[in-house]
Amino acid sequence: MSLGSSLNGLVDKSIEWNIKGLQEAEAINDSEYMYLHKVSLAKNYIAQNSIDKAINLLRESISIYGKQQPTITYRALLQLGNAYSQKKNMT
């Protein structure tokens, strides 16, 4: 639902779905899905120009889950690079 909302330009709705998914993942202690939702949430923050929020979320998530989930870490690092690129363009 988050991805579909995001693809349709509904960033706020996508964020809502990410938060719901994150809450569900936390309830069952599923670190893979917690990490996925945090990376997706950060991507949406970047789309909203909440760059510092995205950077903080990504850095925290990478430090917690990075070694456990290398495939997701690759996505997280791509988003982190995107965030820093956006931040540079804003200054």
C-alpha positions in Angstrom: 0.0 0.0 0.0 2.9 2.4 0.8 4.6 1.7 -2.5 1.3 2.2 -4.5 0.6 5.4 -2.7 4.1 6.7 -3.3 4.0 5.8 -7.0 0.7 7.8 -7.3 2.2 10.9 -5.7 0.4 10.4 -2.4 3.4 10.8 -0.1 1.5 11.5 3.1 -0.6 8.4 2.6 2.5 6.4 1.9 4.0 7.6 5.1 0.9 6.5 7.0 1.1 3.0 5.5 4.8 2.8 6.4 4.1 3.7 10.0 1.3 1.1 10.1 3.6 -1.5 8.6 6.4 -0.5 11.0 4.0 -0.9 14.0 2.9 -4.3 12.8 6.5 -5.4 12.3 7.5 -4.2 15.7 4.5 -6.1 17.3 5.8 -9.4 15.9 9.5 -8.4 16.3 10.3 -8.8 12.6 13.5 -6.9 12.1 13.6 -7.4 8.3 10.2 -5.7 7.8 11.0 -3.0 10.4 14.1 -2.2 8.4 12.2 -2.2 5.1 9.6 0.1 6.4 12.1 2.5 7.8 14.0 2.7 4.5 10.7 3.3 2.7 9.7 5.9 5.2 13.0 7.7 4.8 12.5 7.7 1.0 9.1 9.4 1.6 10.8 11.9 3.9 13.2 12.7 1.1 10.3 13.3 -1.3 8.8 15.7 1.3 12.2 17.5 1.5 12.5 16.4 5.2 16.1 15.6 4.4 17.6 15.7 7.9 14.7 13.5 9.2 15.5 10.9 6.4 19.2 11.0 7.1 18.8 10.5 10.8 16.4 7.6 10.3 18.6 5.9 7.7 21.8 6.3 9.8 20.1 4.9 12.9 18.5 2.0 10.9 21.8 1.1 9.2 23.6 1.0 12.5 20.9 -1.3 14.0 20.1 -3.6 11.1 22.9 -3.1 8.6 24.9 -6.3 9.2 21.8 -8.5 9.7 20.2 -7.5 6.4 22.8 -6.7 3.8 20.4 -6.6 0.8 18.2 -4.0 2.6 21.3 -2.1 3.7 22.2 -1.6 0.0 18.8 0.1 -0.5 19.3 2.1 2.7 22.7 3.3 1.5 21.3 4.3 -1.9 18.6 6.4 -0.1 21.2 7.9 2.2 23.3 9.0 -0.8 20.2 10.4 -2.4 19.4 12.3 0.8 22.9 13.8 1.0 22.6 14.7 -2.7 19.3 16.5 -2.1 20.7 18.3 0.9 23.7 19.5 -1.1 21.3 20.8 -3.8 19.3 22.7 -1.2 22.3 24.7 0.1 
